[in-house]
Amino acid sequence: MDFDSLFNTQLDDLKSEGNYRIFAELERACGSFPRAGNHGDGPDQVTVWCSNDYLGMGHNPKVTTAMSDAVLKYGAGAGGTRNISGTNHEHLLLERELADLHGKDDALLFTSGYVSNWAALSTLGARLPNAVILSDALNHASMIEGIRHAKCAKKIWKHNDVEDLDRALSECPADATKIVAFESVYSMDGDIAPIREIVEVAEKHGAMTYLDEVHAVGMYGPRGGGVAEEQGLMDRITLIEGTLGKAFGVVGGYITGSVALCDFIRSFASGFIFTTALPPACAAGARTSIAHLKESQIEREGQRRQVARLRAKLDAAGIPHLPNPSHIIPVMIKDPVKCREIADILMESYGIYVQPINYPTVPKGTERLRFTPGPLHTDADIDHLVGALSALWSQCALSRAVA
């Protein structure tokens, strides 16, 4: 059998639909973010506008120094799983830092935010008696995969619809262990969940709450604990999950909760037991980043200022973007081919890198460019971006919003 022909047939379908993804070959130079070297078409250096390193902490000298020092002290890798090779002291220090960040008794590290969601939700759903996971309709793929792997009962409730959640919980069997799974900041539309109302409904029905704060940790709250910290709700949420690879600028994922909860996941989650542990240097860098953002407001304030400036400039130019209260600015194109074309022209002619977002990340017909301004983007960067978008809007015959 010609297996390559089977692969290529489906790849050709993706290309014809405009949903085939091309990755730019970029070179992040330490200390120059959001600039990056470009090894593809267009100028040799570009400005990155879609990074999830929201605060530029991946280039913070404290973080890079902590990581380089740790490599010299511990070596490059962890040497294997924590079950076999042992727990490095840096792992424990980071878990204590994370537990403190979220006001919890314990934390558990994973190799990515995807793995922490997949492992925790699949373990909870598979091992808790008569489990029913109630999942927000727009939850991330990692949460969906975890729920699917759990093979327990599930209910999908309408996105951010507390009344629908209440109805779904009411329909659960009396003996069910109910788990309400949702996110704080949804990364594609940039909207924020009504966390207080969700928690109140969950408490009414005796349900566990599972909150993904991946796009919020480091960004919201007085110490960067996320939206739940900002709203004073961390103590009412059973499990808070997050990442070290976005606002904290390094790599890894984690959960926080009670000692018993974290020990339960540690003891039964295959995604923790059978995978190599996070390199100690990454743990040291992440711990340094978290500790810095617990104290410093400079990065968050600078980021919010630039988000507000870009929104205002887009409004003045009539460029349509989804209104939301978060740091994520989706500029709507609603056509996969045009979305790809605009991204290519921005890169090749203007030195602006933004990755088109298309199906299956977002529904067909809602294709977009997703901008994430940070404190290291200058006012001149914003002016250049809006000028380029304005020129392309006419060139590509896209409708403008009412300014």
Disulfide bonds with the S-S distance in Angstrom:
none
